[in-house]
């Protein structure tokens, strides 16, 4: 009798041992968004409830060092099962090394509903395969303080002349028109598109892509001239003003406008919940021209090619590509999801989504961050020198063109 009892226990234990590994799968998910931990953990709870047996552990790393931390882990044959990855050139650094799991509409249903430019941002050019689910778009535009505009009777500017008149009114009343500084290099690239997208224009962009013009084109130079003119209304000492200080200057109400990205909106509201924000696209040179914003896709969710749990990873990626996730992502994280069916509770985000219908790509990130010297590094340095009075807009445009010319064949003709 005792032997039979022991045998039953052994059989039961063996059954449990067989069942548990088949269903209990624990995967890790890395991000550079430390500030979004609570929202991501809530989204993960929803996924886990619908997928018993799969546990997702969220780990957030410091954003500035994330790329290095991730690459080092992956190179060592480790790293997370699922990870946030950058887009375009930075994405290729990881995907091109074979660290990521290729995905398609068969393995990740819903992928085909995403916009082609979003998928292109997470596609490896060498093999044409997609390696990540795009998670957000970002828009370069002008953010403004509605209370300050109302206080001084300023309407949203449509033309460049109206923008400069508004800036002068603010200056005359002791308010910084713009909060922007140039000490943080990447901000110098941002202001060119945020302020100049409509002046640059879609025709210039199409001709640039066709290889029939370069950055010395008068339309691009005109945009740099506009940035130079606007800098007269930047804060005193803006050459030494870094990014966090610029953000604080705007959020505190000491400056009325910020030329930057839609990703700033949530940050400004977190710094000052009472601030009333508005947005408008880059002003046009002449009334009747098309208003445009700059647009890029920010990154994606990718699976580790060496994960022990590929089925669980693909299930999680499918969830991250779903309208259900996109809707909660948009409303809890205040970001523009690329999933077409998503709507926005935040009317400001809905307005940004509408502005995105008339856009040009954020040119240097989308097209010229794949080789060295990258277009972004060249433009950031040239604009900094231009705004410091060390070179003209024409010289800045020529410097950018000459740098890219070293590897970009259309500029070599």
Secondary structure as UniProt FT lines:
FT   HELIX           2..23
FT   STRAND          25..31
FT   HELIX           34..36
FT   HELIX           37..50
FT   TURN            52..53
FT   STRAND          54..60
FT   HELIX           63..65
FT   HELIX           66..75
FT   TURN            76..77
FT   STRAND          82..85
FT   HELIX           88..95
FT   TURN            96..98
FT   TURN            105..107
FT   TURN            109..110
FT   HELIX           111..113
FT   HELIX           116..120
FT   TURN            121..122
FT   TURN            125..127
FT   STRAND          133..145
FT   HELIX           146..151
FT   TURN            152..153
FT   HELIX           160..172
FT   TURN            173..174
FT   STRAND          176..178
FT   HELIX           185..210
FT   TURN            215..216
FT   HELIX           218..230
FT   HELIX           231..233
FT   TURN            236..237
FT   HELIX           238..240
FT   HELIX           243..251
FT   TURN            252..253
FT   STRAND          255..261
FT   TURN            262..263
FT   HELIX           264..271
FT   TURN            273..274
FT   STRAND          277..280
FT   TURN            287..288
FT   STRAND          292..304
FT   TURN            305..306
FT   HELIX           310..320
FT   HELIX           323..333
FT   TURN            340..341
FT   HELIX           347..355
FT   TURN            356..357
FT   STRAND          359..361
FT   HELIX           363..367
FT   HELIX           375..387
FT   TURN            388..389
FT   HELIX           393..405
FT   TURN            406..407
FT   HELIX           409..412
//
